[in-house]
Amino acid sequence: GCLKAFLRAGVQRTFYDRKGPAAWSTNQVPWFVTSNGALARAYALAGKQDAALTILHQLEKLAAERYVSPFEFAVVHFALGHSSVGFRWLSKACKDRCFELISIKLDPIFDPLRSDPRFAAMVRQVGVD
């Protein structure tokens, strides 16, 4: 579970650091969808917005071909400071009953959003309040 995702993200990050944004746009990086959102989020929080946006755009392309959890998009947009877009994706994740929402009330990635009334409403909607 979490350890595998962490290891996958590490492999991708190392590859990305060596190859740069072109690694994603030329599909040289293996796609592990569940870690790409986390990796893009990490880049956004580290101030590497271009890297985060590159991965985000690749997730969008992938989503045109197969299902990508809206949760992945939400966490990236929140990290990029796009709160309104992030909440739209989080709402879609709730409608899709994404499993990642099970920890919404406790997950520290949501700490910056806890004072936002939209977040409190989302927690109630998920049913873990």
N, C-alpha and C positions, 0 to 999 in steps of 0.2 A: 503494500500500500504506500504509505508515506515515504518509507525509506527508498523504495524503488523510484518513486517520482523524484525524490531528492537526487538520487544518483543519475537519473536520466537528465535532469536539469543541469547537473554538473558536467555531464558529457557534452550537452548542447552548448553550455556557456563556454567551455574550453574551446570547442570547435568554432563557435562564433567569434571569440576573442582572437583566434588565429586567422580566420577567413574574413571577418567583417560582415556588414549587412548583406553583401552579395551572397553569402552562404545560404540565407533564407530565400532570397529572390530567385536563386538558381536551383533551388530544391536540393542542395547538397547536404543539408542537415536532416537526419532522420526525424520523422514527425511523431512525437509522443504528445498527443493533444492535451492530456491532463497536466503536463508540465510546461507547456508553452505559455499558457496564461500566467503561470507563476514566474516564469523566466522573464516575460515581458514586464510584469509588475516589478520585479527586482531591478531591471534596468531603469524603469521609470523612476523608482525611488532613489536610485543611485545617480539620477540626473542625466542618464543616457537616453534622452527622449527619442532620438533618431532610431536607436536600436529597438526600443520598445514599440515604436510605431511600425517599424519594419516587420516585427513579429506579429503585431496586431493585424496588419494588412494581409499577411500570409494566413492568419487564422480566418480572416474574412473570406479569402479565396477558398480555403478548405471548407468553410461552412456552406459555400455554394455547391459543393460536391457531396458532402455528408454532414451528419449532425455534429455540431460542436456546442457544448453546453454554454448557454447564455451566461452562466456564472464566470466562465473564463473571460468573456468580454467585460463583464461588470468589474472584476477586480483590476483589470488593466486600466479601464477608464477612470476608476477611482484614483489609482496611483498616478495617473497623468493629470489629475486635478479636474477631470470632466465629470463633476458630481451628477449633474442632471442626466447625462448620457448613462452614467453608471447605474443610476436608479432605474432608468428605463430597462436596462439589461437585467438588473436584479429582479425587477417585477416580472419580466419574461421567465427568468429562472424559477420564480415562484409558481408561475402558471404551468411551467413544464415539470414542476415537482422535482427539481434537480436535487440529487442526494447531497450535494455540497452544502446545502442550506441547513442541514441538521445541526451544524455547530454555529450558526449565525449569531446566536446570543453570546457565545463565549470566544469565538475566534478573534484573536488580536488584530487581524488585518482590518477588522471593522471598527477598531477603537476610535479612529478619527471621525467616524460617522455617528457615533452613539448619541451625540447631542442634537442631531438633525431629526426633526419630527418625522420625516419620511422614513428614516431608519426604524424608529419605534413602530411605525405603522407596518413596516415590512416584517418585523419580528412578530407582531400580532398576527399578520396574515399567514406567516409560516406556521404559527401555532405553538411557538416555543417560549412565549412570554410568561 
